[in-house]
Amino acid sequence: MRLREHPKIQWPPSWAELDESPLRAEEGILREVNLIEPMKLLLSNEMDGKVYFAEIDCSNAAFASRLHEKIKPIVGRPIRELGELDF
């Protein structure tokens, strides 16, 4: 199952830059992924010289940890590749 089709997360996430409206797209380059809480990931995405952030809430800590490990190798690659990950 592709990540974008996984029932346990919302894809694509809502991207936001400080003081700007949210961006909802699979555009840009993934710059960072962090597990910020047991069930939450923080992604950073660079597009047109601006950095956007999005949180992905997961249904449980084990899923969040697996998702984090799957996403880490994609850092530096286009965001759309995340949606194509088999999970």
SEMARKOL-373724 format. One line per 2 residues: number of its first residue (from 1); their letters; for each residue x, y, z of N, C-alpha, C, O. Coordinates in pm, whole numbers, plus 50000, padded with zeros to 5 digits. Layout:
SEMARKOL-373724
NUM = a = X Y Z X Y Z X Y Z X Y Z  ...
***
This chain:
SEMARKOL-373724
1 = mr = 50084 49883 50000 50000 50000 50000 50089 50123 50000 50186 50130 50075  50057 50220 49917 50134 50344 49914 50099 50429 50036 49988 50424 50088
3 = lr = 50198 50506 50079 50179 50591 50195 50060 50684 50175 49982 50704 50268  50044 50739 50056 49933 50832 50031 49797 50764 50044 49695 50832 50058
5 = eh = 49794 50632 50038 49669 50557 50049 49648 50494 50187 49545 50433 50212  49746 50510 50275 49740 50444 50405 49629 50504 50490 49621 50626 50503
7 = pk = 49542 50421 50548 49429 50472 50624 49464 50535 50758 49380 50601 50819  49586 50517 50806 49621 50568 50938 49680 50708 50937 49706 50764 51044
9 = iq = 49701 50767 50819 49755 50903 50813 49685 50985 50706 49621 50931 50616  49698 51116 50718 49647 51209 50617 49762 51242 50523 49867 51290 50567
11 = wp = 49743 51217 50394 49848 51249 50296 49784 51319 50177 49679 51275 50130  49844 51428 50127 49964 51491 50181 49930 51570 50307 49816 51610 50328
13 = ps = 50032 51592 50390 50006 51671 50512 49983 51817 50475 50009 51859 50362  49936 51895 50570 49917 52039 50551 50049 52109 50582 50096 52108 50696
15 = wa = 50107 52169 50481 50235 52239 50497 50209 52384 50533 50116 52445 50480  50289 52441 50622 50273 52580 50661 50409 52645 50680 50504 52582 50726
17 = el = 50415 52772 50642 50533 52852 50667 50489 52961 50763 50374 53004 50760  50579 53006 50847 50542 53111 50941 50487 53231 50865 50544 53273 50765
19 = de = 50377 53285 50914 50313 53404 50859 50260 53387 50717 50235 53487 50649  50241 53266 50671 50183 53245 50539 50074 53140 50546 50062 53067 50645
21 = sp = 49994 53134 50443 49887 53035 50440 49945 52896 50412 50053 52884 50355  49873 52792 50453 49922 52655 50435 49936 52616 50288 49867 52669 50201
23 = lr = 50023 52523 50263 50046 52467 50131 50004 52321 50137 50051 52247 50223  49917 52278 50047 49876 52137 50042 49919 52083 49908 49851 52100 49807
25 = ae = 50033 52018 49907 50082 51966 49780 50190 51863 49806 50245 51853 49916  50220 51787 49703 50331 51694 49707 50446 51754 49626 50508 51686 49544
27 = eg = 50473 51881 49651 50580 51951 49582 50690 51985 49681 50667 51989 49802  50808 52009 49629 50920 52048 49713 51010 51931 49746 50988 51818 49701
29 = il = 51112 51961 49826 51214 51864 49864 51208 51841 50015 51209 51937 50092  51202 51716 50055 51203 51683 50198 51339 51717 50256 51441 51665 50210
31 = re = 51342 51802 50355 51469 51844 50415 51497 51775 50548 51613 51758 50585  51392 51736 50619 51414 51676 50751 51290 51602 50795 51178 51639 50760
33 = vn = 51310 51497 50874 51199 51427 50938 51243 51395 51080 51351 51340 51103  51157 51429 51176 51188 51404 51317 51067 51344 51386 50953 51380 51358
35 = li = 51094 51252 51476 50991 51196 51562 50986 51287 51684 51072 51279 51772  50885 51376 51689 50884 51479 51793 50804 51439 51917 50820 51498 52023
37 = ep = 50718 51341 51903 50642 51282 52013 50629 51135 51980 50653 51096 51866  50591 51053 52073 50581 50909 52043 50491 50878 51923 50511 50777 51855
39 = mk = 50390 50963 51897 50298 50934 51787 50290 51048 51686 50188 51062 51618  50396 51130 51676 50391 51246 51586 50525 51270 51519 50630 51269 51585
41 = ll = 50522 51291 51386 50642 51324 51309 50633 51469 51263 50524 51520 51237  50748 51533 51252 50758 51668 51196 50843 51659 51070 50956 51610 51074
43 = ls = 50787 51706 50959 50858 51708 50832 50888 51851 50793 50808 51941 50820  51003 51874 50731 51030 52004 50671 51050 51984 50522 51110 51886 50477
45 = ne = 50998 52078 50447 50988 52071 50302 51036 52205 50247 50989 52309 50291  51128 52204 50151 51174 52327 50089 51118 52338 49948 51129 52246 49867
47 = md = 51058 52455 49922 51005 52480 49789 51019 52629 49757 50980 52714 49837  51075 52657 49642 51095 52796 49598 51171 52878 49702 51141 52996 49723
49 = gk = 51270 52816 49766 51354 52887 49862 51289 52908 49998 51350 52971 50085  51169 52858 50018 51100 52872 50147 51090 52734 50212 51081 52632 50143
51 = vy = 51093 52733 50345 51082 52608 50419 50943 52601 50481 50898 52694 50547  50877 52489 50459 50744 52463 50513 50754 52345 50610 50842 52260 50597
53 = fa = 50664 52342 50705 50662 52236 50805 50525 52169 50808 50423 52233 50782  50525 52041 50840 50400 51968 50856 50419 51862 50963 50527 51805 50978
55 = ei = 50312 51837 51036 50311 51730 51134 50227 51616 51081 50125 51639 51016  50269 51494 51108 50190 51376 51075 50159 51306 51207 50248 51259 51277
57 = dc = 50029 51301 51239 49983 51230 51358 49961 51085 51322 49898 51054 51221  50012 50997 51404 50000 50853 51380 49909 50790 51485 49888 50845 51593
59 = sn = 49856 50675 51452 49759 50610 51540 49822 50545 51663 49755 50525 51764  49953 50512 51654 50021 50455 51770 50172 50476 51755 50221 50510 51648
61 = aa = 50243 50457 51864 50387 50484 51866 50466 50389 51776 50563 50432 51713  50426 50263 51768 50498 50168 51683 50487 50208 51536 50585 50201 51462
63 = fa = 50367 50249 51494 50347 50293 51356 50431 50418 51328 50495 50428 51223  50432 50513 51422 50510 50636 51405 50659 50604 51390 50727 50663 51306
65 = sr = 50708 50514 51470 50849 50476 51463 50883 50410 51329 50985 50442 51268  50797 50320 51282 50819 50255 51152 50814 50357 51038 50895 50352 50946
67 = lh = 50719 50448 51046 50706 50551 50943 50830 50640 50941 50881 50672 50834  50878 50679 51058 50999 50760 51069 51117 50690 51002 51191 50753 50926
69 = ek = 51135 50561 51029 51246 50486 50970 51231 50473 50818 51331 50472 50747  51108 50462 50768 51084 50452 50623 51112 50585 50553 51158 50587 50439
71 = ik = 51082 50696 50621 51098 50828 50559 51242 50877 50561 51284 50946 50469  51319 50843 50663 51457 50895 50676 51540 50879 50549 51610 50974 50513
73 = pi = 51537 50766 50479 51618 50753 50357 51572 50842 50242 51645 50857 50143  51455 50901 50252 51401 50986 50146 51443 51132 50163 51423 51213 50072
75 = vg = 51501 51169 50276 51545 51307 50299 51636 51350 50183 51727 51278 50144  51607 51469 50130 51681 51521 50017 51616 51489 49883 51664 51532 49778
77 = rp = 51507 51413 49886 51437 51371 49765 51303 51446 49756 51258 51505 49854  51239 51444 49639 51109 51511 49625 51003 51452 49718 50997 51331 49740
79 = ir = 50919 51539 49771 50810 51500 49861 50719 51396 49795 50671 51306 49863  50695 51408 49666 50605 51313 49599 50652 51169 49613 50570 51077 49607
81 = el = 50783 51148 49631 50835 51013 49651 50787 50953 49784 50776 50831 49798  50759 51039 49881 50706 50989 50008 50571 50923 49986 50543 50816 50040
83 = ge = 50488 50987 49906 50356 50931 49879 50362 50798 49805 50267 50720 49810  50472 50772 49738 50490 50648 49663 50549 50534 49747 50553 50420 49701
85 = ld = 50596 50564 49868 50656 50460 49952 50558 50346 49975 50441 50369 50005  50606 50225 49961 50524 50110 49998 50532 50092 50147 50641 50096 50205
87 = f = 50421 50072 50210 50418 50062 50355 50332 49947 50399 50317 49922 50518
***
